[in-house]
Amino acid sequence: MEELKNAAYFTEYEDLEVHEIMLRDRPRQEAYKNAIMNNTSLFRDKVVMDVGAGTGILSVFCAKAGAKLVYAVEASNLAKVALSVIEENNLTSIVKPISDLQYFRVSHSRPRPTVVFSYFFSYIVIFLRTKNKNSVNQLFLYEPIAPLRQITIFKINVLFMLCYVM
C-alpha cells in the first residue's frame, strides 16, 4: 500500500502542463537563474544535489554557475525529460540524472554533495551547504528577488529572501 502511495505522489509531478506553465513564466525563470548565477561562489567547483529536479533546468543553471558535478535527482518519469534538457545543453559530463536513490547507497566512492539544492513549495529554493560531510553549516532559503537576510536558528546560519515573483 505504501509503495502505491509513493508512486501516486511522484506521478502527480509528471504533469507536463504544470512544468510548461512554470517554464513559460519568464520573470520566474529569470529570477531563479539570476539567484544562481549571481551567487556562483556557492556552486563553483562544488558537488551539487538538485532534489526534485523536474525538467532539470535548475540543474543546468547550477552547472553553468560552475558546479563540478550536479546530481539531478528526480523520482518521477520527468527524469527522462531532464536527461533530454541536460543533453541539449551539452552538460552530460557535469549533470547526472538520478531516478533511484539506490545510486547513492550502492557506492560510497561517489563524490558526496556539498550543496543540496531543492525547488519546493512553488517559489522557494533551498540551499544546504555543509561544512563537511556530517554537519550542516548554512541553510539558504531563496525567494530570488528580495534582499538577502540572515538569521541563526539552532546554530544554523539561515540566509533568506522573501518576495513573491509576480
JOZI-V999543 format. One record per pair of residues at least 24 apart in sequence whose ideal C-beta (glycine too) atoms are under 8 Angstrom apart, sorted by the first residue. I is the first residue (numbers start at 0). GAP is how many residues later the second one is. If there is no record, write none. Layout:
# JOZI-V999543
[[I & GAP] [I & GAP]]
This chain:
# JOZI-V999543
[[9 & 65] [9 & 66] [10 & 65] [10 & 66] [12 & 39] [12 & 41] [12 & 63] [12 & 65] [13 & 62] [13 & 63] [13 & 64] [15 & 65] [18 & 35] [18 & 36] [18 & 59] [18 & 62] [22 & 32] [22 & 34] [24 & 140] [26 & 138] [26 & 139] [27 & 95] [27 & 137] [28 & 28] [30 & 113] [30 & 114] [30 & 134] [31 & 26] [31 & 29] [31 & 87] [31 & 93] [31 & 112] [32 & 28] [33 & 110] [34 & 90] [34 & 107] [34 & 109] [34 & 126] [35 & 25] [35 & 26] [35 & 29] [36 & 24] [36 & 27] [36 & 28] [38 & 26] [39 & 25] [39 & 26] [41 & 73] [41 & 85] [41 & 87] [41 & 98] [42 & 24] [42 & 72] [45 & 68] [45 & 69] [46 & 24] [46 & 64] [46 & 65] [46 & 66] [46 & 67] [46 & 68] [47 & 65] [47 & 66] [47 & 67] [47 & 68] [47 & 69] [48 & 24] [48 & 64] [48 & 66] [48 & 67] [48 & 68] [49 & 67] [49 & 68] [49 & 69] [50 & 65] [50 & 66] [50 & 67] [51 & 66] [51 & 67] [51 & 68] [52 & 25] [52 & 26] [52 & 29] [52 & 44] [53 & 24] [53 & 27] [53 & 28] [53 & 65] [54 & 26] [54 & 27] [54 & 30] [55 & 25] [55 & 26] [55 & 27] [55 & 29] [55 & 30] [55 & 39] [55 & 41] [56 & 28] [57 & 59] [57 & 61] [57 & 67] [58 & 27] [58 & 36] [59 & 25] [59 & 26] [59 & 29] [59 & 31] [59 & 35] [61 & 33] [61 & 53] [61 & 55] [62 & 26] [62 & 28] [62 & 31] [62 & 32] [63 & 25] [63 & 27] [66 & 27] [66 & 48] [67 & 26] [68 & 25] [68 & 27] [68 & 42] [69 & 24] [69 & 25] [69 & 26] [70 & 25] [70 & 27] [70 & 42] [71 & 24] [71 & 25] [71 & 26] [72 & 25] [72 & 26] [72 & 28] [73 & 24] [73 & 25] [74 & 24] [74 & 25] [74 & 26] [122 & 41] [122 & 42]]
